[in-house]
Amino acid sequence: MTPSIESALYGVSQFFLTPVLVAIAALFLYAFFALGAFVVQALQRRAGQAAGFELSQVVRADPRIGSGELEVIAAQRLECVRIATRVAPLLGLVATMIPMGPALAALGDGDLAAVSGGLGVAFSAVILALIASAITYAVAQVRRRWYAADLLRIERERAGDTVAEHRVPTLQAEAAR
């Protein structure tokens, strides 16, 4: 590559550092918001109360809604947390790589303070991104299980299966797991 192309690519990559760091900070905050909503929902489910993201509420509002529509609603409700789970580590990698270029250049120049600063940004960003991803992953997995149990319970209730109560966990038993 010619020096002008290299300079252009370097400049473009450096331009993205701030937006990527802002996105990681937003995902980190979102992860704790999702965790808080999850804890509230778990406590409600444990107490046997209607929780905020239950499919039973949708069925009560529109009893004619089909199973396929309920599955779509469940997927929509999981979408943000699942996207955060996948995007956060990718942005963490980007935020690791962008400051590495200047840090390596500073190392070549013997500027250890600049190397330290670049590495600090790189590692801090990836750590926050991975924490956000881990939190949202856990929330997504448990909510997915809750939705699956809710869908199964709704289908069995619609079918009039009274024995299903013994096979399908109640909200309290499900939340206790």
Secondary structure, DSSP 8 states (H G I E B T S, - for coil): --HHHHHHHHHHHHHTHHHHHHHHHHHHHHHHHHHHHHHHHHHHHHTT---TT-HHHHHHH-TT--HHHHHHHHHHHHHHHHHHHHHHHHHHHHHHHHHHHHHHHHHHHT-HHHHHHHHHHHHHHHHHHHHHHHHHHHHHHHHHHHHHHHHHHHHHHHHT-TTHHHHS--HHHHHH-
